[in-house]
Amino acid sequence: MKLPIPSCLRRLAIAATCLIPALAGAQPAYVDSVTATAQPTRYTGACPGVIHFAGAIFVHEPATVTYRWERSDDVVTPPKTIYIAHGSKRVETSWRLGKPGKAVRGSERLRVLSPGDAYSGEASFTVACGGPPDSR
């Protein structure tokens, strides 16, 4: 005895037959590239000085991206998550450092934790302190 298949199950089977192959061929989201720059790259003046970093995360399709900044003194920022609908998104951070009479070289890079694992190049800078602490 053959039982009739309810129409809702028949529609579900047709949808699964069409959807599963499409999903199997879908590419997972990934980050195309990551960049970072320091501004200024050379600071001379009263300290501490402030170096600003700007990064850009480029994606090929909409993606939720988790990233962090990594400094040359081994300090890392807490991870942040952003949504990039198309193209790229700018992210920023800054670093206040330096003591009078001292010169410091350092760098910071932008690291994408997901999707994938991608790094920018190092954004290098020099801070040369020559005066009393900045009151700003």
C-alpha positions as CSV (number, residue, x, y, z in Angstrom):
1,M,0.0,0.0,0.0
2,K,1.4,3.3,-1.1
3,L,0.8,6.3,1.2
4,P,0.3,9.7,-0.4
5,I,3.1,12.3,0.2
6,P,1.7,15.6,1.6
7,S,2.2,18.5,-0.8
8,C,4.3,20.4,1.8
9,L,6.8,17.6,2.0
10,R,6.9,17.4,-1.8
11,R,7.7,21.1,-2.0
12,L,10.4,20.7,0.7
13,A,12.0,17.9,-1.2
14,I,12.1,20.0,-4.4
15,A,13.6,23.0,-2.6
16,A,16.3,20.8,-1.0
17,T,17.2,19.3,-4.3
18,C,17.7,22.8,-5.8
19,L,19.3,24.5,-2.7
20,I,21.8,21.9,-1.5
21,P,23.9,22.0,-4.7
22,A,23.8,25.8,-4.8
23,L,25.1,25.9,-1.2
24,A,27.7,23.3,-1.8
25,G,29.3,25.5,-4.5
26,A,29.1,28.7,-2.5
27,Q,32.4,30.3,-1.6
28,P,32.9,31.2,2.0
29,A,33.5,34.9,2.8
30,Y,37.2,35.9,2.9
31,V,39.2,39.1,3.2
32,D,40.9,40.2,0.0
33,S,43.5,42.4,1.7
34,V,44.4,44.4,4.8
35,T,46.4,47.7,4.9
36,A,47.7,49.9,7.7
37,T,49.5,53.3,7.8
38,A,51.0,55.4,10.6
39,Q,50.6,59.2,10.7
40,P,53.0,60.8,11.3
41,T,55.7,58.3,10.5
42,R,58.2,60.6,12.3
43,Y,57.2,62.6,15.3
44,T,59.6,65.2,16.8
45,G,58.5,67.4,19.7
46,A,57.1,67.5,23.1
47,C,56.1,64.1,24.5
48,P,54.3,61.9,24.8
49,G,53.5,62.0,21.1
50,V,50.5,60.5,19.5
51,I,50.7,58.2,16.4
52,H,47.5,57.6,14.6
53,F,46.9,54.4,12.6
54,A,44.4,53.9,9.8
55,G,43.7,50.5,8.4
56,A,41.5,49.3,5.6
57,I,39.9,45.8,5.3
58,F,38.9,44.8,1.8
59,V,36.3,42.1,1.1
60,H,35.0,40.5,-2.1
61,E,31.5,40.0,-0.8
62,P,29.5,41.0,2.3
63,A,31.3,39.7,5.5
64,T,31.3,40.0,9.2
65,V,35.0,40.6,10.1
66,T,36.7,40.3,13.4
67,Y,40.0,42.2,13.8
68,R,42.5,43.6,16.2
69,W,45.6,45.9,16.3
70,E,49.0,44.4,17.2
71,R,51.7,46.7,18.5
72,S,55.5,46.1,18.3
73,D,55.6,46.2,22.2
74,D,53.4,43.0,22.1
75,V,50.2,44.9,23.2
76,V,47.1,43.9,21.3
77,T,43.7,45.5,21.3
78,P,40.6,43.6,22.2
79,P,39.0,42.0,19.1
80,K,36.3,44.1,17.4
81,T,33.7,42.9,15.0
82,I,32.3,44.9,12.0
83,Y,30.1,44.2,9.0
84,I,31.4,45.2,5.6
85,A,28.7,45.2,3.0
86,H,30.8,45.9,0.0
87,G,34.4,46.9,-0.8
88,S,36.3,48.1,2.2
89,K,35.9,49.6,5.6
90,R,38.3,52.0,7.4
91,V,39.3,51.2,11.0
92,E,41.5,53.4,13.3
93,T,43.5,53.4,16.5
94,S,46.2,55.5,18.1
95,W,49.2,55.1,20.4
96,R,50.5,57.7,22.8
97,L,54.1,57.2,23.7
98,G,57.6,58.7,24.3
99,K,59.5,60.3,27.1
100,P,61.6,63.5,27.0
101,G,65.1,63.0,25.7
102,K,64.3,59.5,24.3
103,A,63.7,58.2,20.8
104,V,61.4,55.3,20.2
105,R,60.8,53.2,17.1
106,G,57.8,51.1,16.8
107,S,55.1,49.7,14.5
108,E,51.6,48.5,14.5
109,R,49.7,46.2,12.2
110,L,46.1,45.3,11.6
111,R,45.2,41.6,12.0
112,V,42.0,40.0,10.7
113,L,41.0,37.1,12.9
114,S,38.0,36.0,10.9
115,P,37.1,35.1,8.3
116,G,40.5,33.6,7.7
117,D,43.7,35.0,9.2
118,A,45.2,38.0,7.4
119,Y,47.7,40.7,8.3
120,S,48.6,44.2,7.0
121,G,52.2,45.1,6.6
122,E,53.7,46.9,9.6
123,A,53.0,50.6,9.9
124,S,56.3,51.9,11.3
125,F,57.1,55.2,13.0
126,T,59.7,57.0,15.1
127,V,59.0,59.3,18.0
128,A,61.9,61.6,19.1
129,C,61.1,63.6,22.2
130,G,62.7,66.9,22.8
131,G,60.7,68.8,25.4
132,P,58.5,68.7,28.4
133,P,55.4,66.5,28.4
134,D,52.6,67.7,26.1
135,S,49.7,69.1,28.2
136,R,47.1,68.1,25.5
